[in-house]
Amino acid sequence: MNMEQMQAAKAAMAEWLAHPQELGHEPAEIECAGTFELHEMTYYLFKYRAEAGGAWLLGVCGGYEGDGLEHCGHVFSEMEEYDPATAEEKAAAMVEMVRTYWMEQAKEIEARKNRAGSFAGFVLMAENKWDKGQLIRNLKEEWGIEVVEDSDEKREDALVFDVGNMIAAVSLMPAPIPNGEAEANAANNYMWPEAVEAAKAHKAHIMVAIIGKEENLLERGKLFTKILACCCAQPGALGVYTSGVVFAPWFYAKFANIMKEGGLPVYNWIWIGLYRSEKGICGYTYGMVEFGKDEMEVLDADADPNDLRDFIYSLAGYVLEYDVTLNNGETIGFSAEDKHAITYSEGVALPGMTLKIEY
């Protein structure tokens, strides 16, 4: 046994157990109970007591390559009693579980990267017609965006133009959004009772997408919102379908104007879903992933729904404006005394992993 490596594993195991989400303190006793090989790496078995005089519990730490002192992140304990007859088998099962978890995380991170910067949305139209010229004028008058079309690519039902390193593509689609998708998502808007009715009435839609090489996702998002806001001024605009919900055109255009004062249009980018649980009010973000950030949830809060919504919007705005990355086990707050614990775990209202923020 490599004693230096074993001591490093022992220290790592004790540190893991001391985390607030595990024991919350270092074990009263901890001993190495052996090693085993798995996936061409070395793993260390440990038995430990949570409290003095308590039962011995099983933990595992690894894997280590060769004589290295850095483990690969497979440190875990189910806090089950240690049994020398089954310890290695159970430890190997824990390692496989942790490996599977991190492989799934890697896939999710990759999927999130692929979604980051993918801005696409729709303006629901009462009829299959638009005023392309008006849209071009509004972009210039409202946002100073000069639209220059490629003369070889001009079409009556489409508008494609460059803005810096970005390409904006706007198209009139001569049919409703398929499969009742807009109507279903319109039901999510608890702030606009007429959302479903507006979605049901649409007969065509304007699709807006931003592509290109601009790395600043906020700049992509701003351009996306400016174009959608101008589309809201089109005759027959019924609603804006984006961020998993259908917004009223006046609402979307109003909050887009925040950019004229130097602010971020967080209300256009991020939808805050609210629902009631048996223990309180719950809320979640929808849209953070487009900016390369994790979605957030607040569970079972003893709060007024409006206060909770404002709290989550404040968090989302802070994360986006200052490009903050929130991590499991940390806290976030808006003052020295204001601290809210952060947990990263499987989503409750959303698929995949989300950040749970303590209210």
C-alpha positions in Angstrom: 0.0 0.0 0.0 1.3 3.5 -0.9 1.2 5.1 2.5 1.5 8.7 1.2 -1.4 8.1 -1.2 -3.5 6.4 1.5 -3.0 9.4 3.8 -4.1 11.8 1.0 -7.2 9.6 0.5 -7.9 9.6 4.2 -7.7 13.4 4.3 -10.0 13.7 1.3 -12.5 11.3 2.8 -12.6 13.2 6.1 -13.0 16.5 4.2 -15.9 15.1 2.2 -17.6 13.9 5.3 -17.2 17.3 7.0 -19.2 19.0 4.2 -22.4 20.6 5.6 -24.5 18.3 3.3 -22.8 15.2 4.6 -21.9 14.7 8.3 -21.3 18.4 8.8 -18.1 17.7 10.8 -15.1 15.4 10.6 -15.6 11.8 11.7 -14.8 10.9 15.3 -12.6 8.1 14.0 -11.5 7.1 10.5 -9.3 4.1 9.4 -8.2 2.7 6.1 -9.8 -0.8 5.7 -8.0 -1.8 2.5 -7.7 -1.1 -1.2 -9.1 -2.4 -4.5 -8.5 -1.9 -8.2 -11.3 -0.7 -10.5 -11.0 0.8 -14.0 -7.2 0.6 -13.7 -7.2 2.9 -10.7 -6.7 2.4 -7.0 -9.5 2.9 -4.5 -9.3 3.1 -0.7 -11.9 1.6 1.6 -12.5 3.5 4.9 -14.4 2.7 8.0 -15.3 5.7 10.2 -17.5 6.6 13.2 -19.7 9.7 12.8 -19.7 10.1 16.6 -17.5 8.7 19.3 -18.6 5.2 20.2 -20.9 5.0 17.2 -21.1 2.2 14.6 -18.4 1.9 12.0 -19.6 3.2 8.6 -18.3 2.6 5.1 -16.7 5.1 2.8 -14.6 5.0 -0.4 -12.1 7.4 -2.0 -10.4 7.2 -5.4 -9.5 6.6 -8.0 -5.8 7.2 -8.0 -3.5 6.6 -11.1 -0.1 5.1 -10.3 1.5 6.9 -7.4 -0.4 10.1 -7.9 -1.9 12.0 -4.9 -4.9 13.5 -6.7 -8.1 11.4 -6.8 -10.5 11.6 -9.7 -13.5 12.7 -7.6 -15.0 9.4 -6.6 -15.4 10.1 -2.9 -18.6 8.9 -1.4 -20.4 7.2 1.5 -24.0 5.9 1.8 -23.4 6.0 5.6 -24.2 2.4 5.8 -22.6 0.1 8.5 -19.2 -1.3 7.6 -19.2 -5.0 7.1 -15.8 -6.4 6.0 -17.5 -9.3 4.1 -19.3 -6.9 1.8 -17.2 -3.7 2.0 -15.4 -4.0 -1.3 -18.5 -5.0 -3.2 -20.5 -2.1 -1.8 -17.7 0.4 -2.3 -17.3 -0.7 -6.0 -21.1 -0.2 -6.4 -20.8 3.3 -5.0 -17.9 4.1 -7.3 -20.0 3.0 -10.3 -22.9 5.1 -9.1 -20.7 8.2 -8.8 -19.0 7.5 -12.2 -22.5 7.3 -13.8 -23.6 10.5 -12.1 -20.5 12.5 -13.3 -20.9 11.1 -16.8 -24.5 12.2 -16.9 -23.3 15.6 -15.6 -20.8 15.8 -18.4 -23.5 15.1 -20.9 -25.8 17.7 -19.4 -23.0 20.3 -19.4 -22.3 19.6 -23.0 -26.0 19.9 -23.9 -26.2 23.2 -22.0 -23.2 24.5 -23.9 -25.0 23.5 -27.2 -28.1 25.4 -26.1 -26.2 28.5 -24.9 -26.5 31.3 -27.3 -29.3 29.6 -29.3 -31.8 32.4 -29.3 -35.0 31.7 -31.2 -38.5 33.0 -30.6 -41.8 33.6 -32.4 -44.3 36.4 -32.7 -47.9 35.0 -33.1 -49.8 36.7 -35.9 -53.5 37.0 -36.5 -53.0 36.7 -40.3 -50.3 35.5 -42.7 -49.0 38.9 -43.5 -46.5 41.5 -42.1 -45.1 44.9 -43.0 -41.4 44.2 -43.6 -40.7 47.8 -44.4 -42.2 48.9 -41.1 -40.0 46.4 -39.2 -36.9 47.7 -41.0 -37.9 51.3 -40.0 -38.7 50.4 -36.4 -35.3 48.7 -36.0 -33.6 51.9 -37.1 -35.8 54.3 -35.2 -36.0 52.4 -31.9 -32.6 50.8 -31.7 -30.4 52.4 -34.3 -30.0 49.1 -36.1 -29.3 49.7 -39.8 -30.6 46.8 -41.9 -28.7 46.0 -45.0 -30.0 43.1 -47.0 -28.0 41.0 -49.4 -29.5 42.0 -52.7 -29.2 38.4 -54.0 -31.0 37.0 -51.0 -34.0 39.4 -50.7 -37.4 37.8 -50.2 -40.7 39.2 -49.2 -41.3 36.7 -46.4 -37.8 37.0 -44.9 -35.2 39.5 -43.6 -31.6 38.5 -43.1 -28.9 41.0 -42.0 -25.7 41.3 -40.1 -25.1 43.1 -36.9 -21.4 43.0 -35.9 -20.5 39.3 -35.6 -24.1 38.3 -35.5 -26.6 37.3 -38.2 -30.3 38.0 -37.6 -32.8 35.9 -39.4 -36.5 37.0 -39.4 -39.1 35.0 -41.4 -42.8 35.1 -41.8 -44.1 31.5 -41.5 -47.6 31.0 -43.1 -49.0 28.6 -40.5 -49.5 28.3 -36.8 -46.8 26.8 -34.6 -47.4 23.0 -34.9 -48.9 20.6 -32.4 -50.6 23.2 -30.2 -47.2 24.1 -28.7 -47.9 27.8 -28.4 -51.3 27.3 -26.8 -49.8 24.8 -24.3 -47.0 27.2 -23.3 -49.4 30.1 -23.2 -51.1 28.4 -20.2 -47.9 29.0 -18.2 -48.4 32.7 -18.2 -50.3 33.3 -14.9 -49.8 37.1 -15.4 -51.8 37.3 -18.6 -55.2 35.5 -18.5 -55.8 36.0 -22.2 -52.6 34.3 -23.3 -54.2 31.0 -24.3 -57.0 32.7 -26.2 -54.4 34.9 -28.1 -52.3 31.8 -28.9 -55.3 29.9 -30.2 -56.2 32.8 -32.5 -52.9 32.9 -34.3 -52.8 31.8 -38.0 -49.1 32.5 -38.8 -46.0 33.5 -37.0 -42.8 35.5 -37.4 -39.7 33.5 -36.4 -36.7 35.4 -35.1 -33.3 33.7 -34.7 -29.8 35.0 -33.9 -26.7 33.1 -35.1 -23.1 34.0 -35.7 -19.7 34.2 -33.9 -20.5 36.8 -31.2 -19.2 35.2 -28.0 -20.9 37.6 -25.7 -24.2 35.9 -25.0 -25.7 39.1 -23.5 -25.2 40.9 -26.8 -26.8 38.1 -28.6 -29.7 38.2 -26.2 -30.1 42.0 -26.5 -30.3 41.9 -30.3 -32.8 39.0 -30.2 -35.0 41.0 -27.8 -34.7 44.2 -29.8 -36.0 42.5 -33.0 -38.8 40.7 -31.2 -39.9 43.9 -29.6 -40.0 45.6 -33.0 -42.1 42.7 -34.3 -44.6 43.4 -31.5 -45.4 46.6 -33.3 -46.5 44.7 -36.4 -50.2 44.9 -37.3 -51.9 41.7 -36.0 -49.2 40.7 -33.5 -51.0 38.6 -30.8 -48.2 37.4 -28.5 -44.5 36.6 -28.2 -43.6 32.9 -27.7 -40.2 32.6 -26.0 -38.7 31.4 -22.7 -41.3 28.7 -22.4 -44.3 31.1 -22.3 -46.4 33.5 -24.4 -46.0 37.1 -23.5 -48.4 39.9 -24.3 -46.9 42.1 -27.0 -47.2 45.3 -24.9 -45.5 43.6 -22.0 -42.6 42.4 -24.1 -42.1 45.7 -25.8 -42.3 47.6 -22.5 -39.6 45.6 -20.7 -37.4 45.6 -23.8 -37.1 49.4 -23.4 -35.1 48.8 -20.2 -32.1 48.4 -22.6 -32.5 52.1 -23.6 -31.6 53.0 -20.0 -28.6 50.6 -19.9 -30.4 47.8 -18.1 -30.8 44.1 -19.0 -34.2 42.9 -20.2 -34.3 40.1 -17.7 -38.1 40.0 -17.8 -37.9 39.3 -21.5 -35.2 36.7 -21.1 -36.2 34.7 -18.0 -39.6 33.4 -17.1 -40.3 32.8 -13.4 -42.7 29.9 -13.0 -44.6 29.7 -9.7 -46.6 26.9 -8.1 -47.8 25.9 -4.7 -46.6 22.8 -2.8 -47.9 21.3 0.4 -45.2 23.3 2.3 -45.3 26.7 0.6 -44.7 28.5 -2.7 -42.1 27.3 -5.2 -40.5 29.1 -8.1 -38.2 28.3 -11.0 -36.4 30.1 -13.8 -36.7 29.2 -17.5 -34.2 30.7 -19.9 -30.9 30.9 -17.9 -29.5 28.0 -20.0 -29.5 30.1 -23.1 -26.9 32.2 -21.4 -24.8 29.2 -20.3 -26.1 29.3 -16.8 -28.0 26.7 -14.6 -31.7 27.1 -14.1 -32.6 28.0 -10.5 -35.4 26.8 -8.2 -36.7 27.9 -4.8 -38.7 25.3 -3.0 -41.4 25.4 -0.3 -40.9 29.1 0.6 -43.0 30.8 3.2 -43.5 33.9 1.1 -45.9 36.0 -0.9 -45.8 34.8 -4.5 -44.9 38.3 -5.7 -42.1 38.6 -3.3 -40.7 35.2 -4.3 -40.9 36.2 -8.0 -39.0 39.4 -7.3 -36.4 37.5 -5.3 -35.8 35.1 -8.1 -35.7 37.8 -10.8 -33.1 39.6 -8.6 -31.0 36.5 -8.5 -31.3 35.9 -12.2 -30.4 39.5 -13.0 -27.3 39.4 -10.7 -26.1 36.2 -12.2 -26.5 37.5 -15.8 -25.2 41.0 -15.3 -22.0 40.0 -13.4 -21.5 36.6 -15.2 -21.6 34.8 -11.8 -21.3 31.0 -11.5 -23.2 29.6 -8.5 -21.8 26.4 -7.0 -23.1 23.7 -4.8 -22.5 24.3 -1.1 -22.0 28.1 -1.5 -24.2 30.9 -0.4 -25.5 34.0 -2.2 -26.9 37.2 -0.8 -27.4 40.9 -1.5 -25.7 42.1 1.7 -23.3 40.8 4.3 -26.1 39.6 6.5 -28.3 38.2 3.7 -27.2 34.7 2.9 -29.0 32.0 1.0 -27.6 28.4 0.7 -27.1 26.9 -2.7 -27.6 23.2 -3.5 -27.1 21.6 -6.9 -29.3 18.6 -7.5 -31.9 17.0 -9.7 -34.6 19.4 -10.8 -38.1 19.3 -9.2 -40.1 21.4 -11.6 -37.6 21.2 -14.4 -35.7 18.3 -16.0 -32.0 17.8 -15.4 -29.9 19.4 -12.6 -30.8 22.8 -11.1 -29.6 25.2 -8.5 -31.8 25.2 -5.4 -31.7 28.5 -3.6 -32.8 28.7 0.0 -35.3 31.5 0.5 
